[in-house]
């Protein structure tokens, strides 16, 4: 029986890391990355899981890794249970649909953020001083307006707490000039390619973040890719600059939490059933719009 809610995994393997959403196991030269149904917001893992969320994120990442593999190689080996080690074949309730067998890399400690539209923290920064991540912008921009060209705005990759926006020059200091330039080029090319495709499917990718690792000195894409957890997805047919936009991502959960008066320094409130159901619907709709396929992974 496949479970459509997985919040914690317990496998006979070495645990490398349990993140906010993913449980990662060390297989020597490979990793087993299980995307659970945990959901985080404002640096907290919420007590209310979103059923089938992990399968949705994994299958959408699988789609994008395949779609962008000609731009940059990635860490995905397989998402099929039959390709996993023999000792895992009895753990299908944890693994089916939500798991990636991936190449192990040396993680580059940079969040590679690309912003195509001004929203969220970028909008707050622009209203304050006319900059986005310290990059001066022209006057008169409206909330949710598209930039003339996508912005590459890197940040540190924090183990705990908030990532910190950094300049491109600081990024060069941290990872080296050549690596920094490659990360920027890969990030912008993947974003532009994915955005053009998504637009045809009725979705605007307002912004997203990428992570990269080094495999035998080659830079490859790792982690997840262009999902509702790592990106801001807007319905193209409802896009209207000058205000915030409806979305397919977990902004819906953030908006609910903001409406409760929660101080963001204490235990988050539980999500009501209607918020859980609507969030699940949004994730599935994003998958179906982008891939053109029915979401059956539950």
Phi, psi and omega in degrees: 000122178277132179272137177265003173228114176232117180250340181209141179244153180220094184245155181281056183222168177283122178281122177272319183195142169244106181271194180296326184237325188253143169254125186241127180247143183267120178250028181090262179266005179226168176236149170249114186249112182254121179267110182280183178263012173295149175228139181243155175203137179054040177069016174243142169274124183281155181281348183256110178283164177249110184306135177069005181300318182298320178295320180297313181296318181295314183290327177289319175300317179303315179301311184290323177301319179291320184292329186253009186295338178280347177272314181206139177294161181222175189272355187289128173258308181196156171242011184266130183304324182295341180270354181276162180305150185304322184292355180258359187293340179267008184248035185297333181295332175274323198261325189304127174076338189248013190234139174243131165272122191227155175290141177274132181231170168270111186293132174275121191281054180225134169271117183265096186262133175240130182242118177264339182223155183267114184203168175059228183294331178295320179293319178299317179295317182296319179296328183285311187216013177076015179239160171233112184052045177072006178263118182295134180244158177294155181285160173085010177291144175260157175302136178073008179288149178282136173290155176302320175222145179303144179261137172261114186231087184290160173217166173291158178253094186279140175289323177223156177073202187274143167290156182241126177298139179227159177283164177296325178296319177295321177300318177300319179298323186282321187239355182098146185298316181296316179296316180302315181294323177293319179298318178296315182297312179300314184298313181293321181292318178295316180300312183296317180296314181293321181296318179297319178294311183298322179302320179293337179265006176091016181233133171265126173267099186290318176200165181199170175226145179240153172234147183229157175221166178256126175236108183052045178074359176267135176277125178228157176287139178226184176068223176256171184215119171052052177252170176295345176275332185252002186219163174251110181256130177240143172291123185297327184284352179245007183292130179209103181298156181106359179200173174288157186248149169297154187217164176260004187256191185280011172302330177301319178290317178300317181298320178297313181299321177297327183286345184275347185082009178302139187276355179064015176234006181226181181302127181295151176291156175290150176276134175292160184304321183292328177289319177299313182296317181290323177295316177301318180297318181296317179298313181295320180296321177299315178302312185292321178295316184288315185272339185075013182240154176288138178282112184242005189271071179205000000 
